[in-house]
């Protein structure tokens, strides 16, 4: 599974920075709309539009702050020494984990990258080869995988449905 974890984290950082730019742009646009959307007389008659745009701007500012916090946590994790994992070692923060699930339609394999931030982000492998889903220890999947080893079976409830996965490899 020789994936370059630092390159994957750089890809995640790019996605977070993109999200930060979008949040900041949306915040600026909402603030401007709150100030200039209506004429003064319209604002006096119906101040709801200005209030709604102001609330939207506040929400986007909070989103931008969260993304900045995530970027800081990711940077700190990237700058620390990357943990090394034995193929059959326990899953911990920084691990790339292959799992397999079986249902009535057959087998399905997935790859997860356990990081402190970025839950739900899909990263592409080198050269566009395959996809990895970022999970965090706070997510149901991350909690279920922590400390598990290759060969272990886990049960995860997602959207009210129980999934049974087998850990194939830890890297």
Secondary structure, 3 states (H helix, E strand, C coil): CCCCHHHHHHHHHHHHHHHHHHHHHHHHHHHHHHHHCCCHHHHHHCCHHHHHHHHHHHHHHHHHHHHHHHHHHHHHHHHCCCCCCCCCCCCCCCCEEEEEEEECCEEEEEEEEECCCCCCCEEECHHHCCEEEEECCCCHHHHHHCCCCCCCEEEEEECCEEEEEEEEEEC
